[in-house]
């Protein structure tokens, strides 16, 4: 009970974001699609669900595809439970996503070691939280040693790498999703 179930998608926000990104008015989209302004407004405000045909007309008017609009749609549910796996811990490093779907936030759990030689750089901000064990993190030319309960916050664009220094280390990484334009380009001086 309370676990995630497939919910209908709210495509209205995706339509509105695309229309605004193209700097189009509802009237222009209505003219291009052959749909009415009131109907488009209802779709954008999730008061009406477009048929497949109407969605394709909107997508054409917005110079995209119905598939892309659906991929950018918000799920109608606001609660989702991701249960811990019941598998026995393995000595192999693992990564599991803690948030399903296409959301503004992404969270992952890393168990065991990590590819310490791989330099990472994310567009948006992220937070690393050490749930168990210890890690060493190199960021912007400085080294940090974190233990259980410690966090490290990285603004978007910071190059970094990390590695577990004890077995069975668990690190949670929470970040603004890459598809969100949350960080303006930062210019270093």
Secondary structure, 3 states (H helix, E strand, C coil): CCCCCCCCEECHHHHHHHHHHCCCCHHHHHHHHCCCHHHHHHHHCCCCCCCHHHHHHHHHHCCCCHHHHHHCCEECCCCCCCCCCCCCCCCCCEEEECCCCCCCEEEEEEECCCCCCCCEECCCCEEEEEEECEEEEEECCEEEEEECCCEEEECCCCEEEEEECCCCCEEEEEEECCCCCCCCCCCCC
